[in-house]
Amino acid sequence: MFYRKNVFAWEQIVRLVAGVALILAGLLLLSGWAGYAVVALGLYVMLTGIFGYCPACAMVGRKPVDRS
């Protein structure tokens, strides 16, 4: 692997749900650049949930999750 997971399993589920909610809100409730910005944020949150790695968390010093 190129990275070590730094997002817990329960947090991955929360990020997936939140990401989908943000994408839907951006597409259905907002228009223009604000909608696109919310969709982009939702994609970022959803992808961190899928892969279990958050670059922002790594930059602020969050330790990798010990899976053993």
N, CA, C and O atoms as a CHARMM CRD file, in Angstrom:
* protein
*
  272
    1    1 MET  N      0.83100  -1.18400   0.00000 PROA 1      0.00000
    2    1 MET  CA     0.00000   0.00000   0.00000 PROA 1      0.00000
    3    1 MET  C      0.87800   1.25000   0.00000 PROA 1      0.00000
    4    1 MET  O      2.00600   1.24600   0.49200 PROA 1      0.00000
    5    2 PHE  N      0.33200   2.29300  -0.55600 PROA 2      0.00000
    6    2 PHE  CA     1.04100   3.55800  -0.59400 PROA 2      0.00000
    7    2 PHE  C      0.77300   4.40000   0.64600 PROA 2      0.00000
    8    2 PHE  O      1.47000   5.38500   0.89100 PROA 2      0.00000
    9    3 TYR  N     -0.20700   4.03000   1.40800 PROA 3      0.00000
   10    3 TYR  CA    -0.60300   4.80200   2.57500 PROA 3      0.00000
   11    3 TYR  C     -1.08100   3.85500   3.66100 PROA 3      0.00000
   12    3 TYR  O     -1.38100   2.69000   3.39800 PROA 3      0.00000
   13    4 ARG  N     -1.14800   4.36100   4.87200 PROA 4      0.00000
   14    4 ARG  CA    -1.72300   3.59400   5.98100 PROA 4      0.00000
   15    4 ARG  C     -3.02300   4.25600   6.37900 PROA 4      0.00000
   16    4 ARG  O     -3.09100   5.47800   6.51800 PROA 4      0.00000
   17    5 LYS  N     -4.04600   3.45600   6.56000 PROA 5      0.00000
   18    5 LYS  CA    -5.36700   4.00000   6.87500 PROA 5      0.00000
   19    5 LYS  C     -5.32700   4.78900   8.17600 PROA 5      0.00000
   20    5 LYS  O     -4.74300   4.35100   9.16700 PROA 5      0.00000
   21    6 ASN  N     -5.95400   5.95200   8.15600 PROA 6      0.00000
   22    6 ASN  CA    -6.01600   6.77700   9.35800 PROA 6      0.00000
   23    6 ASN  C     -7.45600   7.15100   9.70700 PROA 6      0.00000
   24    6 ASN  O     -7.69500   8.10300  10.45100 PROA 6      0.00000
   25    7 VAL  N     -8.41600   6.39100   9.16200 PROA 7      0.00000
   26    7 VAL  CA    -9.82900   6.60700   9.45100 PROA 7      0.00000
   27    7 VAL  C    -10.39700   5.29000   9.97400 PROA 7      0.00000
   28    7 VAL  O    -10.25000   4.24800   9.33600 PROA 7      0.00000
   29    8 PHE  N    -11.03900   5.34000  11.12700 PROA 8      0.00000
   30    8 PHE  CA   -11.62000   4.13800  11.72500 PROA 8      0.00000
   31    8 PHE  C    -12.78800   3.62300  10.88800 PROA 8      0.00000
   32    8 PHE  O    -13.35500   4.36300  10.08500 PROA 8      0.00000
   33    9 ALA  N    -13.14500   2.35300  11.07900 PROA 9      0.00000
   34    9 ALA  CA   -14.21200   1.72400  10.29200 PROA 9      0.00000
   35    9 ALA  C    -15.54900   2.44100  10.49300 PROA 9      0.00000
   36    9 ALA  O    -16.26900   2.68100   9.52400 PROA 9      0.00000
   37   10 TRP  N    -15.88700   2.78200  11.73200 PROA 10     0.00000
   38   10 TRP  CA   -17.16000   3.47100  11.97300 PROA 10     0.00000
   39   10 TRP  C    -17.15100   4.85700  11.32700 PROA 10     0.00000
   40   10 TRP  O    -18.18100   5.34500  10.86300 PROA 10     0.00000
   41   11 GLU  N    -15.98200   5.47700  11.30700 PROA 11     0.00000
   42   11 GLU  CA   -15.86900   6.80600  10.71100 PROA 11     0.00000
   43   11 GLU  C    -15.97500   6.73200   9.18500 PROA 11     0.00000
   44   11 GLU  O    -16.46400   7.66600   8.54900 PROA 11     0.00000
   45   12 GLN  N    -15.51900   5.62900   8.60500 PROA 12     0.00000
   46   12 GLN  CA   -15.65500   5.44800   7.16400 PROA 12     0.00000
   47   12 GLN  C    -17.13200   5.41900   6.76800 PROA 12     0.00000
   48   12 GLN  O    -17.51900   6.01000   5.76000 PROA 12     0.00000
   49   13 ILE  N    -17.94600   4.73800   7.55600 PROA 13     0.00000
   50   13 ILE  CA   -19.37800   4.66800   7.26400 PROA 13     0.00000
   51   13 ILE  C    -20.01000   6.04700   7.37700 PROA 13     0.00000
   52   13 ILE  O    -20.81400   6.43900   6.53200 PROA 13     0.00000
   53   14 VAL  N    -19.64400   6.78000   8.42200 PROA 14     0.00000
   54   14 VAL  CA   -20.18100   8.13200   8.60700 PROA 14     0.00000
   55   14 VAL  C    -19.76200   9.02700   7.44500 PROA 14     0.00000
   56   14 VAL  O    -20.56500   9.82100   6.95400 PROA 14     0.00000
   57   15 ARG  N    -18.52300   8.90800   7.00400 PROA 15     0.00000
   58   15 ARG  CA   -18.04200   9.72500   5.89000 PROA 15     0.00000
   59   15 ARG  C    -18.75200   9.37600   4.58600 PROA 15     0.00000
   60   15 ARG  O    -19.04600  10.26400   3.78600 PROA 15     0.00000
   61   16 LEU  N    -19.02800   8.10000   4.36500 PROA 16     0.00000
   62   16 LEU  CA   -19.76000   7.70600   3.16000 PROA 16     0.00000
   63   16 LEU  C    -21.15600   8.31400   3.14200 PROA 16     0.00000
   64   16 LEU  O    -21.58300   8.87600   2.13400 PROA 16     0.00000
   65   17 VAL  N    -21.85900   8.20000   4.25200 PROA 17     0.00000
   66   17 VAL  CA   -23.22200   8.74200   4.33700 PROA 17     0.00000
   67   17 VAL  C    -23.19500  10.26400   4.20000 PROA 17     0.00000
   68   17 VAL  O    -24.01100  10.83700   3.47700 PROA 17     0.00000
   69   18 ALA  N    -22.27000  10.91200   4.88500 PROA 18     0.00000
   70   18 ALA  CA   -22.17900  12.37200   4.81100 PROA 18     0.00000
   71   18 ALA  C    -21.79500  12.82600   3.40600 PROA 18     0.00000
   72   18 ALA  O    -22.30700  13.83300   2.91700 PROA 18     0.00000
   73   19 GLY  N    -20.90300  12.09300   2.76100 PROA 19     0.00000
   74   19 GLY  CA   -20.50200  12.44300   1.40000 PROA 19     0.00000
   75   19 GLY  C    -21.65500  12.36200   0.42700 PROA 19     0.00000
   76   19 GLY  O    -21.84300  13.25900  -0.39500 PROA 19     0.00000
   77   20 VAL  N    -22.43000  11.29300   0.51300 PROA 20     0.00000
   78   20 VAL  CA   -23.59700  11.15200  -0.36400 PROA 20     0.00000
   79   20 VAL  C    -24.60900  12.26300  -0.08300 PROA 20     0.00000
   80   20 VAL  O    -25.19100  12.82300  -1.01100 PROA 20     0.00000
   81   21 ALA  N    -24.81600  12.57800   1.18800 PROA 21     0.00000
   82   21 ALA  CA   -25.75800  13.65000   1.54200 PROA 21     0.00000
   83   21 ALA  C    -25.29200  14.99700   0.98800 PROA 21     0.00000
   84   21 ALA  O    -26.10300  15.77400   0.48500 PROA 21     0.00000
   85   22 LEU  N    -23.99900  15.27500   1.07800 PROA 22     0.00000
   86   22 LEU  CA   -23.48200  16.53500   0.54000 PROA 22     0.00000
   87   22 LEU  C    -23.61500  16.59300  -0.97800 PROA 22     0.00000
   88   22 LEU  O    -23.96400  17.63400  -1.53500 PROA 22     0.00000
   89   23 ILE  N    -23.34100  15.48700  -1.64200 PROA 23     0.00000
   90   23 ILE  CA   -23.46700  15.46000  -3.10000 PROA 23     0.00000
   91   23 ILE  C    -24.91600  15.71200  -3.51100 PROA 23     0.00000
   92   23 ILE  O    -25.18200  16.51000  -4.40900 PROA 23     0.00000
   93   24 LEU  N    -25.83800  15.03300  -2.85700 PROA 24     0.00000
   94   24 LEU  CA   -27.25200  15.23500  -3.18500 PROA 24     0.00000
   95   24 LEU  C    -27.70400  16.66000  -2.88600 PROA 24     0.00000
   96   24 LEU  O    -28.45000  17.25300  -3.66500 PROA 24     0.00000
   97   25 ALA  N    -27.25700  17.20800  -1.76600 PROA 25     0.00000
   98   25 ALA  CA   -27.62100  18.58500  -1.42900 PROA 25     0.00000
   99   25 ALA  C    -27.06400  19.56100  -2.45800 PROA 25     0.00000
  100   25 ALA  O    -27.74600  20.50300  -2.86200 PROA 25     0.00000
  101   26 GLY  N    -25.83300  19.33500  -2.87700 PROA 26     0.00000
  102   26 GLY  CA   -25.23300  20.21400  -3.87500 PROA 26     0.00000
  103   26 GLY  C    -25.92800  20.14200  -5.21900 PROA 26     0.00000
  104   26 GLY  O    -26.04800  21.14800  -5.91800 PROA 26     0.00000
  105   27 LEU  N    -26.38800  18.95100  -5.58200 PROA 27     0.00000
  106   27 LEU  CA   -27.04900  18.78700  -6.87600 PROA 27     0.00000
  107   27 LEU  C    -28.50300  19.24000  -6.85600 PROA 27     0.00000
  108   27 LEU  O    -28.99000  19.81500  -7.82900 PROA 27     0.00000
  109   28 LEU  N    -29.19400  18.98200  -5.75400 PROA 28     0.00000
  110   28 LEU  CA   -30.63600  19.21400  -5.72800 PROA 28     0.00000
  111   28 LEU  C    -31.05300  20.53500  -5.08000 PROA 28     0.00000
  112   28 LEU  O    -32.07300  21.11300  -5.45700 PROA 28     0.00000
  113   29 LEU  N    -30.28100  21.00900  -4.12000 PROA 29     0.00000
  114   29 LEU  CA   -30.71900  22.18100  -3.36300 PROA 29     0.00000
  115   29 LEU  C    -29.99600  23.46900  -3.72400 PROA 29     0.00000
  116   29 LEU  O    -30.53900  24.55800  -3.53600 PROA 29     0.00000
  117   30 LEU  N    -28.78500  23.35700  -4.23600 PROA 30     0.00000
  118   30 LEU  CA   -28.00100  24.55400  -4.52500 PROA 30     0.00000
  119   30 LEU  C    -27.76200  24.68100  -6.01800 PROA 30     0.00000
  120   30 LEU  O    -27.77500  23.69100  -6.75000 PROA 30     0.00000
  121   31 SER  N    -27.54700  25.89500  -6.45200 PROA 31     0.00000
  122   31 SER  CA   -27.26200  26.11100  -7.86800 PROA 31     0.00000
  123   31 SER  C    -26.00000  26.94900  -8.00400 PROA 31     0.00000
  124   31 SER  O    -25.57100  27.61500  -7.06200 PROA 31     0.00000
  125   32 GLY  N    -25.42800  26.90300  -9.17100 PROA 32     0.00000
  126   32 GLY  CA   -24.24300  27.70500  -9.45300 PROA 32     0.00000
  127   32 GLY  C    -22.99800  27.16800  -8.78300 PROA 32     0.00000
  128   32 GLY  O    -22.87200  25.97200  -8.51700 PROA 32     0.00000
  129   33 TRP  N    -22.07100  28.09200  -8.51300 PROA 33     0.00000
  130   33 TRP  CA   -20.77400  27.68600  -7.97500 PROA 33     0.00000
  131   33 TRP  C    -20.89000  27.09400  -6.58100 PROA 33     0.00000
  132   33 TRP  O    -20.08400  26.24000  -6.21200 PROA 33     0.00000
  133   34 ALA  N    -21.87000  27.52200  -5.80000 PROA 34     0.00000
  134   34 ALA  CA   -22.03900  26.97100  -4.45000 PROA 34     0.00000
  135   34 ALA  C    -22.40800  25.49200  -4.51900 PROA 34     0.00000
  136   34 ALA  O    -21.91500  24.69300  -3.72200 PROA 34     0.00000
  137   35 GLY  N    -23.26000  25.12800  -5.45300 PROA 35     0.00000
  138   35 GLY  CA   -23.62800  23.72800  -5.62600 PROA 35     0.00000
  139   35 GLY  C    -22.44100  22.88100  -6.03200 PROA 35     0.00000
  140   35 GLY  O    -22.24900  21.77800  -5.52000 PROA 35     0.00000
  141   36 TYR  N    -21.63700  23.40500  -6.96200 PROA 36     0.00000
  142   36 TYR  CA   -20.44700  22.67100  -7.39600 PROA 36     0.00000
  143   36 TYR  C    -19.44200  22.51600  -6.25500 PROA 36     0.00000
  144   36 TYR  O    -18.80400  21.47100  -6.12800 PROA 36     0.00000
  145   37 ALA  N    -19.30300  23.53600  -5.43700 PROA 37     0.00000
  146   37 ALA  CA   -18.37800  23.46800  -4.30700 PROA 37     0.00000
  147   37 ALA  C    -18.83100  22.41300  -3.29600 PROA 37     0.00000
  148   37 ALA  O    -18.00600  21.67200  -2.76200 PROA 37     0.00000
  149   38 VAL  N    -20.12600  22.34400  -3.03500 PROA 38     0.00000
  150   38 VAL  CA   -20.64800  21.35900  -2.08800 PROA 38     0.00000
  151   38 VAL  C    -20.51500  19.94800  -2.66100 PROA 38     0.00000
  152   38 VAL  O    -20.22000  19.00900  -1.92200 PROA 38     0.00000
  153   39 VAL  N    -20.72700  19.79000  -3.96200 PROA 39     0.00000
  154   39 VAL  CA   -20.54000  18.48200  -4.59900 PROA 39     0.00000
  155   39 VAL  C    -19.07400  18.05600  -4.50200 PROA 39     0.00000
  156   39 VAL  O    -18.78800  16.89600  -4.20700 PROA 39     0.00000
  157   40 ALA  N    -18.14800  18.97800  -4.74700 PROA 40     0.00000
  158   40 ALA  CA   -16.72200  18.65600  -4.64700 PROA 40     0.00000
  159   40 ALA  C    -16.35300  18.25400  -3.22000 PROA 40     0.00000
  160   40 ALA  O    -15.59800  17.30300  -3.01700 PROA 40     0.00000
  161   41 LEU  N    -16.87600  18.96600  -2.24700 PROA 41     0.00000
  162   41 LEU  CA   -16.63500  18.61200  -0.85000 PROA 41     0.00000
  163   41 LEU  C    -17.21600  17.23700  -0.53700 PROA 41     0.00000
  164   41 LEU  O    -16.58800  16.44000   0.16000 PROA 41     0.00000
  165   42 GLY  N    -18.40200  16.96000  -1.04500 PROA 42     0.00000
  166   42 GLY  CA   -19.02200  15.65900  -0.83800 PROA 42     0.00000
  167   42 GLY  C    -18.21100  14.53200  -1.45200 PROA 42     0.00000
  168   42 GLY  O    -18.09100  13.45800  -0.86100 PROA 42     0.00000
  169   43 LEU  N    -17.65200  14.76800  -2.63600 PROA 43     0.00000
  170   43 LEU  CA   -16.79700  13.75600  -3.26300 PROA 43     0.00000
  171   43 LEU  C    -15.55700  13.48800  -2.42700 PROA 43     0.00000
  172   43 LEU  O    -15.15500  12.33800  -2.25600 PROA 43     0.00000
  173   44 TYR  N    -14.95100  14.54900  -1.90600 PROA 44     0.00000
  174   44 TYR  CA   -13.76800  14.39000  -1.06300 PROA 44     0.00000
  175   44 TYR  C    -14.10200  13.56900   0.18500 PROA 44     0.00000
  176   44 TYR  O    -13.37800  12.63600   0.53300 PROA 44     0.00000
  177   45 VAL  N    -15.19100  13.92100   0.84800 PROA 45     0.00000
  178   45 VAL  CA   -15.58900  13.21700   2.06900 PROA 45     0.00000
  179   45 VAL  C    -15.91100  11.75400   1.75900 PROA 45     0.00000
  180   45 VAL  O    -15.51800  10.85900   2.50700 PROA 45     0.00000
  181   46 MET  N    -16.62300  11.51400   0.66300 PROA 46     0.00000
  182   46 MET  CA   -16.98600  10.15000   0.29900 PROA 46     0.00000
  183   46 MET  C    -15.75000   9.32000  -0.04900 PROA 46     0.00000
  184   46 MET  O    -15.66000   8.15800   0.34900 PROA 46     0.00000
  185   47 LEU  N    -14.80800   9.89200  -0.77800 PROA 47     0.00000
  186   47 LEU  CA   -13.59800   9.14900  -1.13900 PROA 47     0.00000
  187   47 LEU  C    -12.73600   8.83100   0.08200 PROA 47     0.00000
  188   47 LEU  O    -12.12100   7.76600   0.13900 PROA 47     0.00000
  189   48 THR  N    -12.68300   9.73400   1.05300 PROA 48     0.00000
  190   48 THR  CA   -11.93500   9.41700   2.27100 PROA 48     0.00000
  191   48 THR  C    -12.60400   8.27800   3.02200 PROA 48     0.00000
  192   48 THR  O    -11.93000   7.48900   3.68400 PROA 48     0.00000
  193   49 GLY  N    -13.91900   8.18600   2.92500 PROA 49     0.00000
  194   49 GLY  CA   -14.62200   7.06400   3.53400 PROA 49     0.00000
  195   49 GLY  C    -14.37500   5.76200   2.80300 PROA 49     0.00000
  196   49 GLY  O    -14.24400   4.71200   3.43100 PROA 49     0.00000
  197   50 ILE  N    -14.30900   5.81700   1.48700 PROA 50     0.00000
  198   50 ILE  CA   -14.08000   4.60400   0.69600 PROA 50     0.00000
  199   50 ILE  C    -12.67800   4.06100   0.93400 PROA 50     0.00000
  200   50 ILE  O    -12.50400   2.86500   1.16600 PROA 50     0.00000
  201   51 PHE  N    -11.67900   4.93400   0.87800 PROA 51     0.00000
  202   51 PHE  CA   -10.29600   4.48400   0.98300 PROA 51     0.00000
  203   51 PHE  C     -9.78600   4.37400   2.41300 PROA 51     0.00000
  204   51 PHE  O     -8.78700   3.69800   2.65800 PROA 51     0.00000
  205   52 GLY  N    -10.45100   5.02300   3.35600 PROA 52     0.00000
  206   52 GLY  CA   -10.02200   4.94800   4.74700 PROA 52     0.00000
  207   52 GLY  C     -8.80000   5.79000   5.05000 PROA 52     0.00000
  208   52 GLY  O     -8.14400   5.59500   6.07400 PROA 52     0.00000
  209   53 TYR  N     -8.49500   6.71400   4.17700 PROA 53     0.00000
  210   53 TYR  CA    -7.33700   7.58500   4.35900 PROA 53     0.00000
  211   53 TYR  C     -7.75800   9.02100   4.09900 PROA 53     0.00000
  212   53 TYR  O     -8.37600   9.32300   3.07800 PROA 53     0.00000
  213   54 CYS  N     -7.42100   9.89300   5.02100 PROA 54     0.00000
  214   54 CYS  CA    -7.75100  11.30700   4.88700 PROA 54     0.00000
  215   54 CYS  C     -6.45400  12.11600   4.87800 PROA 54     0.00000
  216   54 CYS  O     -5.77400  12.18900   5.90100 PROA 54     0.00000
  217   55 PRO  N     -6.09900  12.72400   3.74200 PROA 55     0.00000
  218   55 PRO  CA    -4.86800  13.51400   3.68700 PROA 55     0.00000
  219   55 PRO  C     -4.86200  14.68100   4.66700 PROA 55     0.00000
  220   55 PRO  O     -3.81700  15.01100   5.22800 PROA 55     0.00000
  221   56 ALA  N     -6.00500  15.30300   4.87800 PROA 56     0.00000
  222   56 ALA  CA    -6.07000  16.42500   5.81900 PROA 56     0.00000
  223   56 ALA  C     -5.76900  15.95500   7.24100 PROA 56     0.00000
  224   56 ALA  O     -5.08000  16.64400   7.99300 PROA 56     0.00000
  225   57 CYS  N     -6.28700  14.78200   7.60600 PROA 57     0.00000
  226   57 CYS  CA    -6.00200  14.23200   8.93700 PROA 57     0.00000
  227   57 CYS  C     -4.52100  13.90100   9.07200 PROA 57     0.00000
  228   57 CYS  O     -3.93000  14.11200  10.13200 PROA 57     0.00000
  229   58 ALA  N     -3.92200  13.38600   8.00900 PROA 58     0.00000
  230   58 ALA  CA    -2.49700  13.05400   8.04200 PROA 58     0.00000
  231   58 ALA  C     -1.64400  14.31400   8.19800 PROA 58     0.00000
  232   58 ALA  O     -0.62000  14.29000   8.88100 PROA 58     0.00000
  233   59 MET  N     -2.06200  15.41200   7.56700 PROA 59     0.00000
  234   59 MET  CA    -1.28600  16.64900   7.64800 PROA 59     0.00000
  235   59 MET  C     -1.28700  17.24300   9.04900 PROA 59     0.00000
  236   59 MET  O     -0.31600  17.88500   9.45100 PROA 59     0.00000
  237   60 VAL  N     -2.36700  17.03500   9.79600 PROA 60     0.00000
  238   60 VAL  CA    -2.41600  17.59100  11.14800 PROA 60     0.00000
  239   60 VAL  C     -1.89800  16.61200  12.19400 PROA 60     0.00000
  240   60 VAL  O     -1.94500  16.89600  13.39100 PROA 60     0.00000
  241   61 GLY  N     -1.40200  15.45200  11.74100 PROA 61     0.00000
  242   61 GLY  CA    -0.72300  14.54400  12.65300 PROA 61     0.00000
  243   61 GLY  C     -1.53800  13.39100  13.19700 PROA 61     0.00000
  244   61 GLY  O     -1.14700  12.78000  14.19100 PROA 61     0.00000
  245   62 ARG  N     -2.65500  13.07700  12.57700 PROA 62     0.00000
  246   62 ARG  CA    -3.44800  11.94400  13.04800 PROA 62     0.00000
  247   62 ARG  C     -2.69000  10.65100  12.77200 PROA 62     0.00000
  248   62 ARG  O     -2.18200  10.43700  11.67200 PROA 62     0.00000
  249   63 LYS  N     -2.62200   9.80800  13.76800 PROA 63     0.00000
  250   63 LYS  CA    -1.87300   8.55900  13.66800 PROA 63     0.00000
  251   63 LYS  C     -2.63500   7.52600  12.84400 PROA 63     0.00000
  252   63 LYS  O     -3.86600   7.52300  12.84100 PROA 63     0.00000
  253   64 PRO  N     -1.91200   6.64500  12.14300 PROA 64     0.00000
  254   64 PRO  CA    -2.57100   5.56800  11.40100 PROA 64     0.00000
  255   64 PRO  C     -3.33000   4.63100  12.34000 PROA 64     0.00000
  256   64 PRO  O     -2.96400   4.46300  13.50300 PROA 64     0.00000
  257   65 VAL  N     -4.38600   4.03200  11.81600 PROA 65     0.00000
  258   65 VAL  CA    -5.21100   3.11100  12.58100 PROA 65     0.00000
  259   65 VAL  C     -4.49500   1.77300  12.66600 PROA 65     0.00000
  260   65 VAL  O     -4.03600   1.24300  11.65400 PROA 65     0.00000
  261   66 ASP  N     -4.40200   1.22900  13.87000 PROA 66     0.00000
  262   66 ASP  CA    -3.78100  -0.07800  14.06800 PROA 66     0.00000
  263   66 ASP  C     -4.83800  -1.14400  13.83100 PROA 66     0.00000
  264   66 ASP  O     -5.77700  -1.26300  14.61800 PROA 66     0.00000
  265   67 ARG  N     -4.70400  -1.91900  12.76400 PROA 67     0.00000
  266   67 ARG  CA    -5.71000  -2.91300  12.37900 PROA 67     0.00000
  267   67 ARG  C     -5.44000  -4.29000  12.97500 PROA 67     0.00000
  268   67 ARG  O     -6.16300  -5.23800  12.66400 PROA 67     0.00000
  269   68 SER  N     -4.43500  -4.42600  13.80900 PROA 68     0.00000
  270   68 SER  CA    -4.11200  -5.75500  14.34100 PROA 68     0.00000
  271   68 SER  C     -4.92200  -6.12400  15.55900 PROA 68     0.00000
  272   68 SER  O     -4.75200  -7.21300  16.10700 PROA 68     0.00000
